[in-house]
Amino acid sequence: MAADAGDQHQWLDQLVGHPDLPVGTNTLCVFSADTSGNVSLTNSLTFDYAVGAPLTVADQPSRLGTITPNDNGAWLVIGTNTYALKAAAAGGFVFSNWTSSLGWRSIRPS
């Protein structure tokens, strides 16, 4: 993978999201070589790569209860953390018909 020296982050932008990049701690080692064959020292960068996705939280009809914390739109790391939301229905209402794009096992109303 080649990157222009003028953009020091271009190589990282190309690497993130690459199908061969494993989730977790990664170490990237780089060096440069000029057209005369002179080679620089090798530098390394260690970084943690995590896959995430935005969370969508909605109550329908809205404002007939509360959901805390209000994490709607928050970017959450997938597969490493457990997240909890608390829903409280307004007087005379109940929460029902829970849905999830991750499947029913990911929702445990209590």
BAFIBA-75582 format. One line per field, with one value per atom (N, C-alpha, C): residue number from 1; residue in one letter; chain; atom name; x, y, z. Coordinates in nm, 3 decimals, decimal comma. Atoms other than C-alpha are relative to their C-alpha. Last residue first. Layout:
N
lomi <- [NUM | ...]
vexba <- [A | ...]
mifi <- [A | ...]
loba <- [CA | ...]
u <- [X | ...]
v <- [Y | ...]
w <- [Z | ...]
This chain:
110
lomi <- [110 | 110 | 110 | 109 | 109 | 109 | 108 | 108 | 108 | 107 | 107 | 107 | 106 | 106 | 106 | 105 | 105 | 105 | 104 | 104 | 104 | 103 | 103 | 103 | 102 | 102 | 102 | 101 | 101 | 101 | 100 | 100 | 100 | 99 | 99 | 99 | 98 | 98 | 98 | 97 | 97 | 97 | 96 | 96 | 96 | 95 | 95 | 95 | 94 | 94 | 94 | 93 | 93 | 93 | 92 | 92 | 92 | 91 | 91 | 91 | 90 | 90 | 90 | 89 | 89 | 89 | 88 | 88 | 88 | 87 | 87 | 87 | 86 | 86 | 86 | 85 | 85 | 85 | 84 | 84 | 84 | 83 | 83 | 83 | 82 | 82 | 82 | 81 | 81 | 81 | 80 | 80 | 80 | 79 | 79 | 79 | 78 | 78 | 78 | 77 | 77 | 77 | 76 | 76 | 76 | 75 | 75 | 75 | 74 | 74 | 74 | 73 | 73 | 73 | 72 | 72 | 72 | 71 | 71 | 71 | 70 | 70 | 70 | 69 | 69 | 69 | 68 | 68 | 68 | 67 | 67 | 67 | 66 | 66 | 66 | 65 | 65 | 65 | 64 | 64 | 64 | 63 | 63 | 63 | 62 | 62 | 62 | 61 | 61 | 61 | 60 | 60 | 60 | 59 | 59 | 59 | 58 | 58 | 58 | 57 | 57 | 57 | 56 | 56 | 56 | 55 | 55 | 55 | 54 | 54 | 54 | 53 | 53 | 53 | 52 | 52 | 52 | 51 | 51 | 51 | 50 | 50 | 50 | 49 | 49 | 49 | 48 | 48 | 48 | 47 | 47 | 47 | 46 | 46 | 46 | 45 | 45 | 45 | 44 | 44 | 44 | 43 | 43 | 43 | 42 | 42 | 42 | 41 | 41 | 41 | 40 | 40 | 40 | 39 | 39 | 39 | 38 | 38 | 38 | 37 | 37 | 37 | 36 | 36 | 36 | 35 | 35 | 35 | 34 | 34 | 34 | 33 | 33 | 33 | 32 | 32 | 32 | 31 | 31 | 31 | 30 | 30 | 30 | 29 | 29 | 29 | 28 | 28 | 28 | 27 | 27 | 27 | 26 | 26 | 26 | 25 | 25 | 25 | 24 | 24 | 24 | 23 | 23 | 23 | 22 | 22 | 22 | 21 | 21 | 21 | 20 | 20 | 20 | 19 | 19 | 19 | 18 | 18 | 18 | 17 | 17 | 17 | 16 | 16 | 16 | 15 | 15 | 15 | 14 | 14 | 14 | 13 | 13 | 13 | 12 | 12 | 12 | 11 | 11 | 11 | 10 | 10 | 10 | 9 | 9 | 9 | 8 | 8 | 8 | 7 | 7 | 7 | 6 | 6 | 6 | 5 | 5 | 5 | 4 | 4 | 4 | 3 | 3 | 3 | 2 | 2 | 2 | 1 | 1 | 1]
vexba <- [S | S | S | P | P | P | R | R | R | I | I | I | S | S | S | R | R | R | W | W | W | G | G | G | L | L | L | S | S | S | S | S | S | T | T | T | W | W | W | N | N | N | S | S | S | F | F | F | V | V | V | F | F | F | G | G | G | G | G | G | A | A | A | A | A | A | A | A | A | A | A | A | K | K | K | L | L | L | A | A | A | Y | Y | Y | T | T | T | N | N | N | T | T | T | G | G | G | I | I | I | V | V | V | L | L | L | W | W | W | A | A | A | G | G | G | N | N | N | D | D | D | N | N | N | P | P | P | T | T | T | I | I | I | T | T | T | G | G | G | L | L | L | R | R | R | S | S | S | P | P | P | Q | Q | Q | D | D | D | A | A | A | V | V | V | T | T | T | L | L | L | P | P | P | A | A | A | G | G | G | V | V | V | A | A | A | Y | Y | Y | D | D | D | F | F | F | T | T | T | L | L | L | S | S | S | N | N | N | T | T | T | L | L | L | S | S | S | V | V | V | N | N | N | G | G | G | S | S | S | T | T | T | D | D | D | A | A | A | S | S | S | F | F | F | V | V | V | C | C | C | L | L | L | T | T | T | N | N | N | T | T | T | G | G | G | V | V | V | P | P | P | L | L | L | D | D | D | P | P | P | H | H | H | G | G | G | V | V | V | L | L | L | Q | Q | Q | D | D | D | L | L | L | W | W | W | Q | Q | Q | H | H | H | Q | Q | Q | D | D | D | G | G | G | A | A | A | D | D | D | A | A | A | A | A | A | M | M | M]
mifi <- [A | A | A | A | A | A | A | A | A | A | A | A | A | A | A | A | A | A | A | A | A | A | A | A | A | A | A | A | A | A | A | A | A | A | A | A | A | A | A | A | A | A | A | A | A | A | A | A | A | A | A | A | A | A | A | A | A | A | A | A | A | A | A | A | A | A | A | A | A | A | A | A | A | A | A | A | A | A | A | A | A | A | A | A | A | A | A | A | A | A | A | A | A | A | A | A | A | A | A | A | A | A | A | A | A | A | A | A | A | A | A | A | A | A | A | A | A | A | A | A | A | A | A | A | A | A | A | A | A | A | A | A | A | A | A | A | A | A | A | A | A | A | A | A | A | A | A | A | A | A | A | A | A | A | A | A | A | A | A | A | A | A | A | A | A | A | A | A | A | A | A | A | A | A | A | A | A | A | A | A | A | A | A | A | A | A | A | A | A | A | A | A | A | A | A | A | A | A | A | A | A | A | A | A | A | A | A | A | A | A | A | A | A | A | A | A | A | A | A | A | A | A | A | A | A | A | A | A | A | A | A | A | A | A | A | A | A | A | A | A | A | A | A | A | A | A | A | A | A | A | A | A | A | A | A | A | A | A | A | A | A | A | A | A | A | A | A | A | A | A | A | A | A | A | A | A | A | A | A | A | A | A | A | A | A | A | A | A | A | A | A | A | A | A | A | A | A | A | A | A | A | A | A | A | A | A | A | A | A | A | A | A | A | A | A | A | A | A | A | A | A | A | A | A | A | A | A | A | A | A]
loba <- [N | CA | C | N | CA | C | N | CA | C | N | CA | C | N | CA | C | N | CA | C | N | CA | C | N | CA | C | N | CA | C | N | CA | C | N | CA | C | N | CA | C | N | CA | C | N | CA | C | N | CA | C | N | CA | C | N | CA | C | N | CA | C | N | CA | C | N | CA | C | N | CA | C | N | CA | C | N | CA | C | N | CA | C | N | CA | C | N | CA | C | N | CA | C | N | CA | C | N | CA | C | N | CA | C | N | CA | C | N | CA | C | N | CA | C | N | CA | C | N | CA | C | N | CA | C | N | CA | C | N | CA | C | N | CA | C | N | CA | C | N | CA | C | N | CA | C | N | CA | C | N | CA | C | N | CA | C | N | CA | C | N | CA | C | N | CA | C | N | CA | C | N | CA | C | N | CA | C | N | CA | C | N | CA | C | N | CA | C | N | CA | C | N | CA | C | N | CA | C | N | CA | C | N | CA | C | N | CA | C | N | CA | C | N | CA | C | N | CA | C | N | CA | C | N | CA | C | N | CA | C | N | CA | C | N | CA | C | N | CA | C | N | CA | C | N | CA | C | N | CA | C | N | CA | C | N | CA | C | N | CA | C | N | CA | C | N | CA | C | N | CA | C | N | CA | C | N | CA | C | N | CA | C | N | CA | C | N | CA | C | N | CA | C | N | CA | C | N | CA | C | N | CA | C | N | CA | C | N | CA | C | N | CA | C | N | CA | C | N | CA | C | N | CA | C | N | CA | C | N | CA | C | N | CA | C | N | CA | C | N | CA | C | N | CA | C | N | CA | C | N | CA | C | N | CA | C | N | CA | C | N | CA | C | N | CA | C | N | CA | C | N | CA | C | N | CA | C | N | CA | C | N | CA | C]
u <- [0,020 | -3,760 | -0,089 | 0,079 | -3,730 | -0,016 | 0,049 | -3,447 | -0,079 | 0,091 | -3,366 | -0,051 | -0,074 | -3,061 | -0,086 | -0,086 | -3,224 | 0,076 | 0,070 | -3,502 | 0,090 | 0,074 | -3,279 | -0,057 | -0,094 | -3,004 | -0,071 | -0,063 | -3,228 | 0,099 | -0,143 | -3,433 | 0,050 | -0,064 | -3,800 | 0,148 | -0,142 | -4,003 | 0,056 | -0,049 | -4,375 | 0,145 | 0,025 | -4,482 | 0,058 | -0,083 | -4,409 | -0,028 | -0,099 | -4,700 | 0,086 | -0,058 | -4,924 | 0,097 | 0,105 | -5,165 | 0,051 | 0,118 | -4,901 | -0,107 | 0,079 | -4,599 | -0,122 | 0,120 | -4,388 | -0,068 | 0,108 | -4,038 | -0,119 | 0,121 | -3,763 | -0,105 | 0,113 | -3,412 | -0,118 | 0,092 | -3,131 | -0,114 | 0,131 | -2,834 | -0,077 | 0,065 | -2,522 | -0,139 | 0,142 | -2,291 | -0,058 | 0,064 | -1,949 | -0,146 | -0,089 | -1,710 | -0,066 | -0,062 | -1,914 | 0,089 | 0,072 | -2,001 | 0,086 | -0,093 | -1,867 | -0,075 | -0,032 | -2,145 | 0,093 | -0,080 | -2,178 | 0,046 | -0,133 | -2,459 | 0,070 | -0,104 | -2,749 | 0,141 | 0,037 | -3,011 | 0,107 | -0,114 | -2,824 | -0,035 | 0,044 | -3,080 | 0,119 | -0,040 | -2,985 | -0,047 | -0,126 | -3,257 | 0,108 | -0,103 | -3,582 | 0,131 | -0,139 | -3,883 | 0,090 | -0,089 | -4,256 | 0,141 | 0,092 | -4,543 | 0,079 | 0,027 | -4,325 | -0,105 | -0,105 | -4,324 | -0,058 | -0,017 | -4,590 | 0,097 | 0,114 | -4,389 | -0,130 | 0,124 | -4,062 | -0,115 | 0,122 | -3,739 | -0,116 | 0,098 | -3,378 | -0,122 | 0,125 | -3,133 | -0,099 | 0,118 | -2,777 | -0,121 | 0,085 | -2,497 | -0,122 | 0,120 | -2,253 | -0,082 | 0,112 | -1,909 | -0,116 | 0,111 | -1,616 | -0,117 | 0,129 | -1,303 | -0,106 | 0,104 | -0,939 | -0,129 | 0,112 | -0,688 | -0,106 | 0,132 | -0,362 | -0,103 | 0,092 | 0,012 | -0,133 | 0,113 | 0,229 | -0,092 | 0,119 | 0,568 | -0,104 | 0,080 | 0,863 | -0,123 | 0,139 | 1,124 | -0,066 | 0,026 | 1,441 | -0,147 | 0,010 | 1,464 | -0,007 | 0,115 | 1,584 | 0,004 | -0,020 | 1,811 | -0,128 | -0,012 | 1,760 | 0,029 | -0,141 | 1,830 | 0,023 | -0,033 | 1,457 | 0,146 | -0,001 | 1,377 | 0,046 | -0,118 | 1,269 | -0,007 | 0,004 | 1,029 | 0,131 | -0,128 | 0,954 | -0,016 | -0,019 | 0,637 | 0,143 | -0,141 | 0,530 | 0,019 | -0,034 | 0,162 | 0,145 | -0,123 | 0,075 | 0,034 | -0,078 | -0,281 | 0,126 | -0,126 | -0,483 | 0,078 | -0,089 | -0,841 | 0,126 | 0,048 | -1,057 | 0,093 | 0,075 | -0,852 | -0,044 | -0,036 | -0,764 | -0,081 | -0,099 | -0,790 | 0,041 | 0,054 | -1,118 | 0,098 | -0,053 | -0,976 | -0,045 | 0,108 | -1,205 | 0,046 | 0,121 | -0,918 | -0,114 | -0,006 | -0,612 | -0,129 | 0,011 | -0,675 | -0,008 | 0,135 | -0,746 | -0,021 | 0,092 | -0,431 | -0,143 | -0,019 | -0,221 | -0,094 | 0,060 | -0,368 | 0,013 | 0,107 | -0,286 | -0,065 | -0,048 | 0,055 | -0,108 | 0,118 | -0,071 | 0,034 | 0,067 | 0,224 | -0,123 | -0,061 | 0,423 | -0,065 | -0,072 | 0,180 | 0,054 | 0,066 | 0,077 | 0,090 | -0,082 | 0,155 | -0,080 | 0,086 | 0,000 | 0,090]
v <- [0,043 | -0,654 | 0,099 | -0,093 | -0,649 | -0,053 | 0,067 | -0,868 | 0,100 | -0,083 | -0,774 | -0,081 | -0,116 | -0,922 | 0,092 | 0,036 | -1,264 | 0,120 | -0,005 | -1,116 | -0,031 | 0,120 | -1,048 | 0,010 | 0,104 | -0,797 | -0,129 | 0,050 | -0,560 | -0,112 | -0,023 | -0,529 | -0,053 | 0,052 | -0,509 | 0,035 | -0,031 | -0,470 | -0,061 | 0,017 | -0,498 | 0,043 | 0,132 | -0,360 | -0,003 | 0,024 | -0,071 | -0,142 | 0,105 | 0,003 | -0,004 | 0,058 | 0,308 | -0,112 | 0,051 | 0,437 | -0,065 | 0,054 | 0,652 | -0,042 | -0,103 | 0,707 | -0,067 | -0,049 | 0,402 | 0,108 | -0,018 | 0,363 | 0,062 | -0,063 | 0,222 | 0,006 | 0,018 | 0,152 | 0,077 | -0,112 | 0,099 | -0,030 | 0,014 | -0,132 | 0,131 | -0,129 | -0,181 | -0,023 | 0,018 | -0,479 | 0,137 | -0,064 | -0,433 | -0,041 | -0,003 | -0,620 | 0,054 | 0,125 | -0,741 | 0,002 | 0,126 | -0,415 | -0,115 | 0,104 | -0,080 | -0,133 | 0,105 | 0,177 | -0,104 | 0,099 | 0,508 | -0,103 | 0,024 | 0,703 | -0,109 | -0,056 | 0,806 | -0,023 | 0,000 | 0,746 | 0,071 | 0,035 | 0,692 | -0,002 | -0,033 | 0,872 | -0,020 | -0,132 | 0,692 | 0,023 | -0,054 | 0,631 | -0,106 | 0,101 | 0,575 | 0,064 | -0,043 | 0,774 | -0,121 | 0,070 | 0,736 | 0,053 | 0,067 | 0,848 | -0,088 | -0,077 | 1,106 | -0,061 | -0,059 | 0,935 | 0,077 | -0,143 | 0,709 | 0,062 | -0,035 | 0,505 | -0,029 | 0,044 | 0,503 | 0,052 | -0,076 | 0,518 | -0,057 | 0,026 | 0,417 | 0,087 | -0,073 | 0,390 | -0,043 | 0,055 | 0,294 | 0,087 | -0,093 | 0,381 | -0,073 | -0,035 | 0,105 | 0,098 | -0,060 | -0,001 | 0,028 | -0,020 | -0,216 | 0,054 | 0,048 | -0,177 | 0,030 | -0,015 | -0,143 | -0,064 | 0,092 | -0,085 | 0,030 | -0,061 | 0,081 | -0,110 | 0,099 | 0,013 | 0,069 | -0,062 | 0,229 | -0,113 | 0,080 | 0,128 | 0,079 | -0,055 | 0,298 | -0,087 | 0,046 | 0,122 | 0,063 | 0,089 | 0,321 | -0,040 | -0,062 | 0,473 | -0,107 | 0,046 | 0,302 | 0,064 | -0,033 | 0,453 | -0,034 | 0,119 | 0,267 | 0,027 | 0,041 | 0,560 | -0,123 | 0,060 | 0,596 | -0,043 | -0,094 | 0,655 | -0,071 | 0,020 | 0,401 | 0,098 | -0,062 | 0,447 | -0,031 | -0,063 | 0,239 | 0,063 | -0,063 | 0,117 | 0,052 | -0,038 | -0,116 | 0,055 | -0,032 | -0,137 | 0,047 | -0,077 | -0,306 | 0,015 | 0,020 | -0,422 | 0,085 | -0,073 | -0,462 | -0,040 | 0,011 | -0,579 | 0,082 | -0,081 | -0,646 | -0,026 | 0,065 | -0,799 | 0,099 | -0,061 | -0,600 | -0,064 | 0,083 | -0,834 | 0,056 | 0,130 | -0,685 | -0,089 | 0,101 | -0,330 | -0,137 | 0,055 | -0,105 | -0,103 | 0,019 | 0,102 | -0,045 | 0,124 | 0,048 | -0,028 | 0,113 | 0,310 | -0,132 | -0,005 | 0,581 | -0,118 | 0,052 | 0,473 | 0,000 | 0,145 | 0,512 | -0,060 | 0,066 | 0,857 | -0,151 | 0,090 | 0,978 | -0,077 | 0,102 | 1,131 | -0,096 | 0,029 | 1,311 | -0,114 | -0,124 | 1,481 | -0,021 | -0,050 | 1,157 | 0,129 | -0,124 | 1,019 | 0,053 | -0,122 | 0,667 | 0,118 | -0,120 | 0,331 | 0,121 | -0,116 | 0,000 | 0,122]
w <- [-0,138 | 3,268 | 0,073 | -0,081 | 2,892 | 0,141 | -0,120 | 2,762 | 0,083 | -0,081 | 2,406 | 0,118 | -0,045 | 2,229 | 0,088 | -0,112 | 2,211 | 0,053 | -0,127 | 1,997 | 0,119 | -0,038 | 1,701 | 0,141 | -0,039 | 1,622 | 0,041 | 0,122 | 1,424 | 0,031 | 0,010 | 1,739 | -0,133 | 0,120 | 1,822 | 0,002 | 0,010 | 2,140 | -0,128 | 0,138 | 2,076 | -0,017 | 0,058 | 2,414 | -0,141 | 0,116 | 2,651 | -0,049 | -0,015 | 2,878 | -0,126 | 0,121 | 2,922 | 0,037 | 0,088 | 3,189 | -0,128 | -0,067 | 3,359 | -0,098 | -0,069 | 3,132 | 0,062 | 0,069 | 3,047 | 0,084 | -0,098 | 3,192 | -0,073 | 0,053 | 2,970 | 0,110 | -0,089 | 3,095 | -0,057 | 0,002 | 2,848 | 0,096 | -0,063 | 2,892 | -0,012 | -0,019 | 2,682 | 0,058 | -0,022 | 2,699 | 0,028 | -0,115 | 2,546 | 0,010 | -0,115 | 2,320 | 0,125 | -0,039 | 2,024 | 0,122 | 0,016 | 1,853 | 0,053 | 0,044 | 1,977 | 0,001 | -0,096 | 2,003 | -0,062 | 0,071 | 1,817 | 0,103 | -0,055 | 1,986 | -0,081 | 0,086 | 1,760 | 0,050 | 0,141 | 2,028 | -0,081 | 0,086 | 2,356 | -0,148 | 0,135 | 2,577 | -0,095 | 0,045 | 2,896 | -0,144 | -0,049 | 2,971 | -0,002 | 0,022 | 2,784 | 0,042 | 0,012 | 2,903 | -0,023 | -0,090 | 2,863 | -0,020 | -0,091 | 2,645 | 0,097 | -0,122 | 2,473 | 0,091 | -0,082 | 2,134 | 0,119 | 0,027 | 1,991 | 0,100 | 0,085 | 1,928 | 0,073 | -0,064 | 2,120 | -0,083 | 0,027 | 1,928 | 0,079 | -0,106 | 1,989 | -0,030 | 0,022 | 1,700 | 0,107 | -0,065 | 1,792 | -0,031 | -0,075 | 1,552 | 0,057 | 0,077 | 1,460 | 0,083 | -0,070 | 1,572 | -0,094 | 0,093 | 1,474 | 0,080 | -0,048 | 1,685 | -0,105 | 0,102 | 1,586 | 0,051 | -0,019 | 1,865 | -0,105 | -0,017 | 1,765 | 0,019 | -0,052 | 1,767 | 0,027 | -0,067 | 1,542 | 0,045 | -0,024 | 1,417 | 0,076 | -0,109 | 1,254 | 0,017 | -0,007 | 1,042 | 0,123 | -0,112 | 0,979 | -0,004 | -0,133 | 0,635 | 0,109 | -0,078 | 0,318 | 0,139 | -0,140 | 0,053 | 0,077 | -0,082 | -0,276 | 0,147 | -0,001 | -0,506 | 0,085 | 0,131 | -0,591 | -0,009 | 0,112 | -0,224 | -0,127 | 0,085 | 0,031 | -0,115 | 0,132 | 0,321 | -0,073 | 0,031 | 0,625 | -0,137 | 0,131 | 0,792 | -0,012 | 0,015 | 1,072 | -0,141 | 0,138 | 1,173 | -0,003 | 0,010 | 1,500 | -0,148 | 0,122 | 1,564 | 0,008 | 0,006 | 1,884 | -0,125 | -0,115 | 1,837 | -0,020 | -0,112 | 1,533 | 0,117 | -0,107 | 1,252 | 0,108 | -0,127 | 0,940 | 0,112 | -0,069 | 0,639 | 0,136 | -0,042 | 0,508 | 0,076 | 0,092 | 0,509 | 0,047 | 0,080 | 0,712 | -0,102 | -0,081 | 0,844 | -0,090 | -0,076 | 0,623 | 0,076 | 0,091 | 0,357 | 0,075 | 0,060 | 0,616 | -0,094 | -0,102 | 0,803 | -0,053 | -0,011 | 0,488 | 0,103 | 0,116 | 0,421 | 0,011 | -0,045 | 0,773 | -0,115 | -0,094 | 0,699 | 0,046 | -0,082 | 0,389 | 0,094 | -0,037 | 0,219 | 0,088 | -0,124 | 0,224 | 0,048 | 0,025 | -0,034 | 0,132 | -0,046 | 0,055 | -0,029 | 0,008 | -0,101 | 0,045 | 0,000 | 0,000 | 0,000]
